[in-house]
Amino acid sequence: MGEIARRIAGRIIADAALATADDLVGAIKGTITQLFPDSFVGVKFGTNLSPVIHIVFAFDREDGWPNKIIENDRAFHRIFVGNGEIAKDGTLPPKLKAELLTGGTVYGPNVTNRVRVGWRNRTGTPEQVVKHLATYFDRLNGAIQSHPDADKWAARPA
């Protein structure tokens, strides 16, 4: 884990008790937002079909998505945490699983020069899941910055 990600995750975990899904949502959103302050980060707890924490990440904001479609973002990710493991009232179990549904790559313009970012589904305590996500998004940040087409990307919209 990068030093910055380690400090961010440690500080957020220390500030939150992580006893409920809402606590975990706040910790996850805070961790990703501190690593990517200008990106789209959506984290919510839902109980429609199965209690799950749903994370949606896009490197750019809506103005930067081709055709205003979030899935067209160069680093779009969708991650589930605790799919079916969390109680409907938001009580967290001792172990949760973080699963990557979409993502794991950074694309250049016109879907060229794909760079993979290593992801492994992780089962662990809520604190371990937050640290795992911090580590992954730190590696994603490095992949974006070192992407071969990074110099061709336009300045990010404010």
N, C-alpha and C positions, 0 to 999 in steps of 0.2 A: 504494500500500500504506500502510495506517495505520502510524503510528510504533511503536505497541506491537507489531503483527504483524511489522514489519520487524526490531525488536530480538529478538523471540522466535525467529523463523526464523533470523536471523543467528547467534544464540548456539547454537542447536541444531545448525545446520550446522557451525559451528566446532568443536563438541564431538565430532561424528561424522564418520568418514571417508567414509561412504556408498559403500562398495565392494560390499556385499552387500545382498540383500533384507531381511535382519534389521536391518541398520543403518538402512535406509530406513524400515522399519516403526517402529522406535524414534523416528526423527526426526519422522515424520508424527504418530504418537500423541502425542509430547511437545508438538508445536506446537499441535494441536487441544485437548489437555487443558489447556494453559496459557491458551488463550483461553476455554475452556468447562470450568472445573474441576468443576462440578456436573452435567455432562451425561453421557450414555452415549456412549462412544467405543470402537468395536471396530475394530482394525486387525490384519490377519493376512496372512501369505504362504501361499498354497496352490498345490499342483501337481496337483490332481485331474484336471481336464480340460486346463487351460492354465495355465502359471505366471503368477500374478497377485497383486497386493497388493489386498486387498479392504477398503474402508473403510466402516463402518456408523456413522452418527451420528444421535443423537436428542437433542433439546434437553432433554427430561425424562428422568428415570430411570424404571424400570419402574412405580413407584407412580403416575406421572403420565400413563401411556399409557391412553387410553380403551380399556376392555375388556382391558387388559393386552396389547395388540397393538402391537408397535413401529412398524409401518407407520402407525398412527393418531396418532403423535406430530405435533405442530404444525410441526416442522421436520425431518422424517425425510429422510435422505440416504443414498444408496448410490453409492460411487465406486470405479471400478477404476483401478489404476495399472499400466502395463506389461503389459497383457493379451497374452500370447503373446510378449512381447519379452524377458522375463527367462528366463535359463537355469534348468533344473530344479534345479540345485545352488544357486541363489540369486545367481549372478553377474549383476550389473547391466550392461546395454548402455550405450553412451555417450548414447543418447537414449531417453526413455520417454514414453508418452502417458498423460495423466490424463483419464479419461472419466467424466462424470456419467451415471449410469444412472437414478437416481430422486432427485428433490429439486429444488432451485433455487427453492423457494417457502417462505413462512411462512404458515400458516393461522391464522385466529382460531377461536373456539369454534364447533363444529358446521360446520366447513369454510366459514367466512364470511370475508370481507375478505382475500382472497389477496393477498400481496405478493410479487412476483417479485424474486429476487436474481440479478443477471447472472452467468452462467457460460459460459466458452468452454473447449472441450477444448483441452488444451495439450500440445505435444510439446517436450521440452527435456531438459537434463541432470537428474540426480536432485536437484541443488541448486535448479535452477529450478522443478522440480515442487513441492518443499517450499515455496518462496517463493510459488508460485501458490496452493497450498492455504492458506497462511497469509493471503494477501490475500483469498481468497474467504471464508474463515471469519470474518475481520475484518468484511467487508461483511455477512455473514449476522448477525453479532452486532449490528451497527448496525440492520439491518432488524428484528430481533426487538425491540430496545429502542424503536424508533420506530413499531412496529406500532400501528394505531388501536385494537386491542383489548387492548393490553398492560396497561392499568389494570384490565381485567376478569379477567385471569388470576389464579388463586389463587396464594398464596405457594408457592414450590417446596418439595416434600417434602425433608426432610433425608436 
